[in-house]
């Protein structure tokens, strides 16, 4: 997955007319064999960041797609999430147009000028070490190119680090501190802790939506999910879920969050737009791991005591298959 962003674009009126009235997005898949999928999200930037465009487009081999969106706003931002085999060959340009349909050069952006996410530039891997020393714990930073340790980020105290999340668009890393009921925010440039966010009792796992800059933390003992705003590093909502919520899986295409509840044998499905549980999906016994495939809209849940994986259709939020696996499956990884 690659995430591209125009960044905030100022579009204040001059003589009562804004420079850009509409935005044209052109997508070019240069791969002659394989396709890609692009999620386009547009945000109106006032005192808050409000989603007003959300469209997912499948791009066939050698296809060029053009979309035009309303942009008569004081400030806006477009974010593009690219997935599929042809990620590297998918090019995107963004053009502002005035009221007569002419191109606005100041609001022209091509792929090389957009911010690239998924830590493609740094290729860094982060691991949470929950008991590395007697009086301190750390996050190890690994260079994905050389497969060597390049740094260790100290988080003082026996916090029992149980989860790690990365927002590649902002280059922020989030470490979950189970015993201290906090989340440490790490700057991926300096590899230092820049903020500590209080959440609820015994935070366990974490999921990140880079497109919305929202972070979701399951609180194991409180039976809740804390929603963190990545811009302000503060909790903006707390969502009740089932008993002992475990892993957090985020589907960036649908802005849906999936949280398996170990002691109620179900999965809470949360809307990232309203921060509410929109449905609960029964699965196997003692579900723990979760992984989402935004390309196929499938979610995979590991059921520890059943030795199975439940496959959830994200369109209907129902289990469409149950797969026998080995003993006590714990975690799930997905290759979109």
SESE-209961 format. One line per 10 residues: their letters; for each residue x, y, z of C-alpha. Coordinates in steps of 0.001 Angstrom, whole numbers, plus 500000, padded with zeros to 6 digits. Example, Ala and Ser with C-alpha at 12.3 -4.5 7.8 and 13.67 -1.06 7.14 Angstrom:
// residues 2
AS) 512300/495500/507800 | 513670/498940/507140 $
// end
This chain:
// residues 336
XXXXXXXXXX) 500000/500000/500000 | 501185/503523/499201 | 499632/506695/500549 | 499991/509995/498720 | 498760/513379/499926 | 498567/516847/498444 | 499017/518247/501934 | 496846/521197/502987 | 496162/523520/500036 | 495238/527133/500780 $
XXXXXXXXXX) 492554/528468/498449 | 491471/531776/499999 | 489373/534125/497886 | 490992/536996/496013 | 488472/539761/495131 | 485744/537395/496328 | 486853/534608/493963 | 488819/531535/495059 | 491635/530532/492670 | 490406/526928/492448 $
XXXXXXXXXX) 486749/526036/491952 | 487210/522364/491162 | 489945/519721/491273 | 490759/517290/488487 | 492524/514041/489403 | 494179/512025/486657 | 495403/508473/487351 | 497610/506542/484937 | 498390/502822/485329 | 501547/502202/483297 $
XXXXXXXXXX) 501538/498466/483973 | 500377/496511/480897 | 499503/493343/482834 | 498315/494164/486346 | 495803/496541/487871 | 495663/498735/490948 | 493043/500230/493230 | 493031/503884/494286 | 490964/505282/497159 | 490458/509043/496709 $
XXXXXXXXXX) 489568/511044/499811 | 489020/514802/499843 | 488923/516892/503024 | 487448/520339/503661 | 489875/522093/506013 | 488191/524635/508268 | 488626/524551/512033 | 488117/520804/511609 | 489091/518241/508947 | 485891/517030/507261 $
XXXXXXXXXX) 485739/514241/504680 | 483642/515297/501679 | 485003/513072/498895 | 485415/509301/499166 | 485656/507184/496013 | 487455/503910/495341 | 488460/503237/491725 | 489860/500075/490125 | 492481/500949/487507 | 492962/498369/484751 $
XXXXXXXXXX) 496288/497750/482998 | 497227/500669/480702 | 494110/502567/481803 | 493885/506317/482432 | 491088/507560/484707 | 490000/511165/485244 | 487807/512456/488068 | 486630/516003/488830 | 485567/517170/492294 | 484152/520323/493837 $
XXXXXXXXXX) 486856/522441/495499 | 485365/525924/495991 | 486683/525897/499563 | 489066/528064/501587 | 491378/525093/502143 | 491334/521440/501159 | 493454/518304/500995 | 493314/515146/498882 | 494706/511795/500056 | 495245/508827/497719 $
XXXXXXXXXX) 495646/505260/498979 | 497064/503022/496224 | 496959/499235/496457 | 497328/496267/494142 | 500126/494709/492111 | 500724/497830/490002 | 501409/500234/492879 | 504797/501322/491529 | 503396/501979/488034 | 500355/503974/489152 $
XXXXXXXXXX) 500891/507720/488664 | 498600/510457/489986 | 498329/514157/489172 | 496071/516762/490799 | 495070/519944/488978 | 493110/522934/490226 | 490731/524635/487778 | 489194/528103/487970 | 485579/529086/487355 | 486075/528968/483562 $
XXXXXXXXXX) 487680/525508/483641 | 491232/526707/483056 | 494087/524996/484882 | 495504/526751/487951 | 499259/526240/487892 | 499674/526977/491600 | 497510/523982/492445 | 499195/521452/490195 | 500725/518366/491827 | 502188/515187/490345 $
XXXXXXXXXX) 503215/511956/492056 | 506809/513079/492614 | 505551/516122/494509 | 503095/514229/496698 | 504028/512945/500153 | 504764/509212/500014 | 503663/507031/502948 | 504023/503470/504205 | 507566/504420/505293 | 508766/503796/501745 $
XXXXXXXXXX) 511432/506475/502245 | 512718/505119/505573 | 511912/501395/505174 | 511997/501131/508963 | 510506/498310/511033 | 509501/498830/514676 | 509163/496152/517369 | 507731/496530/520884 | 509890/494775/523489 | 507696/494449/526566 $
XXXXXXXXXX) 510323/493425/529109 | 513745/494127/527668 | 515296/495420/530925 | 514345/495427/534586 | 513571/499153/534788 | 512995/500212/531200 | 511504/498970/527981 | 512189/499927/524426 | 511129/499909/520814 | 513720/498458/518457 $
XXXXXXXXXX) 514140/500128/515054 | 515265/497858/512211 | 516515/498956/508785 | 514374/497004/506336 | 517048/497231/503661 | 519952/495760/505638 | 517930/493835/508265 | 520030/495376/511041 | 519081/497196/514242 | 519692/500925/513777 $
XXXXXXXXXX) 518182/502354/516978 | 516421/501595/520268 | 513851/504005/521691 | 513704/503958/525485 | 510349/504133/527262 | 511162/504271/531005 | 509317/501988/533419 | 507788/498535/533203 | 504986/499553/530867 | 504571/496094/529317 $
XXXXXXXXXX) 504569/497157/525660 | 501869/495110/523949 | 501264/496843/520651 | 502845/499006/517982 | 501270/501033/515176 | 502745/503163/512393 | 501259/506083/510467 | 503517/506230/507446 | 501912/509410/506158 | 502906/511403/509261 $
XXXXXXXXXX) 505929/509220/510185 | 504578/508698/513684 | 504876/505435/515625 | 502547/504513/518478 | 503611/502171/521313 | 500945/500743/523635 | 501843/500703/527352 | 499615/498069/528967 | 500539/498715/532628 | 500667/502509/532559 $
XXXXXXXXXX) 497413/502971/530576 | 499107/505183/527993 | 500247/505332/524380 | 503717/506708/523583 | 504022/508745/520367 | 507385/508415/518603 | 508745/510738/515925 | 510041/508540/513090 | 512620/511147/512073 | 514348/511508/515443 $
XXXXXXXXXX) 513237/508171/516979 | 512277/509949/520225 | 509093/509954/522284 | 507336/513273/521638 | 504056/512712/523513 | 502341/510379/525981 | 498576/509939/525654 | 496460/508638/528566 | 493862/506079/527469 | 491781/503625/529540 $
XXXXXXXXXX) 492684/500593/531641 | 495167/498099/530147 | 495445/499171/526505 | 496355/496105/524490 | 496462/496503/520707 | 496401/499357/518209 | 495252/500113/514661 | 496051/503138/512508 | 494157/504709/509620 | 496740/506864/507783 $
XXXXXXXXXX) 494087/508353/505498 | 492133/509900/508393 | 495039/510196/510869 | 493000/508345/513488 | 494482/505768/515870 | 492370/503086/517576 | 493443/501446/520855 | 491667/498464/522432 | 491466/498729/526239 | 491548/495144/527497 $
XXXXXXXXXX) 490099/495712/530990 | 487838/498698/530278 | 486095/496930/527350 | 486449/500032/525202 | 488314/501415/522199 | 490021/504807/522509 | 490068/506978/519374 | 493137/509222/519117 | 493479/512228/516824 | 496973/511997/515354 $
XXXXXXXXXX) 497109/515754/514806 | 496498/516768/518430 | 497725/513567/520137 | 494577/513456/522222 | 491690/511025/522787 | 488632/512347/520952 | 486237/509476/521663 | 485828/506287/523701 | 483715/503482/522223 | 482207/500652/524328 $
XXXXXXXXXX) 482754/497234/522741 | 482585/493611/523940 | 484431/491954/526819 | 488272/491935/526679 | 488825/493488/523244 | 492039/492309/521605 | 493527/493119/518185 | 492449/496116/516080 | 492172/495845/512274 | 491490/498920/510132 $
XXXXXXXXXX) 490068/498729/506617 | 491344/501960/505057 | 489070/501582/502026 | 485816/501485/503995 | 486965/503357/507131 | 485709/500437/509229 | 487497/499126/512326 | 487241/495504/513464 | 487860/494528/517110 | 487580/490880/518254 $
XXXXXXXXXX) 486241/490489/521804 | 487843/487473/523455 | 485284/486726/526161 | 482145/487382/524125 | 483268/485450/521014 | 482378/488216/518585 | 483799/491132/516618 | 482737/494755/517089 | 482577/496650/513785 | 483167/500367/514286 $
XXXXXXXXXX) 482421/503147/511810 | 485408/505471/511578 | 483060/508231/510475 | 480722/508177/513489 | 482924/506365/516047 | 480082/503995/516912 | 479670/500208/516780 | 477504/499583/513715 | 477219/495798/514122 | 478575/492816/516052 $
XXXXXXXXXX) 479673/489682/514180 | 479642/486278/515963 | 482836/484300/515287 | 484659/481366/516928 | 485784/480732/520497 | 488215/483244/522063 | 488941/485455/519021 | 492152/487437/519316 | 493925/488332/516055 | 492478/490430/513243 $
XXXXXXXXXX) 493664/491509/509815 | 491875/493445/507066 | 492422/493342/503309 | 491221/496710/501954 | 491591/495483/498368 | 489126/492574/498711 | 487162/493936/501694 | 487788/490750/503666 | 488631/490563/507376 | 490373/487599/509011 $
XXXXXXXXXX) 489879/486700/512704 | 491936/484085/514559 | 489915/482013/517054 | 492388/480690/519640 | 490298/477980/521251 | 488698/476757/518008 | 491962/476547/516028 | 490254/478346/513155 | 490226/481569/511147 | 486887/483293/510517 $
XXXXXXXXXX) 486616/485173/507194 | 484297/488188/507324 | 482837/489832/504222 | 483231/493566/504856 | 480270/494362/502609 | 477737/492351/504624 | 479744/491983/507867 | 478959/488270/508013 | 481233/485224/508303 | 481531/483626/504852 $
XXXXXXXXXX) 484128/480949/505662 | 485827/479208/508586 | 489338/477870/507970 | 490937/475170/510186 | 494546/476033/511097 | 497098/474987/513740 | 496790/475015/517507 | 495834/478259/519270 | 496218/480818/516436 | 497040/484198/517951 $
XXXXXX) 497801/486836/515308 | 496931/487473/511667 | 498909/489178/508884 | 497413/490131/505518 | 499124/490731/502175 | 496681/492852/500100 $
// end
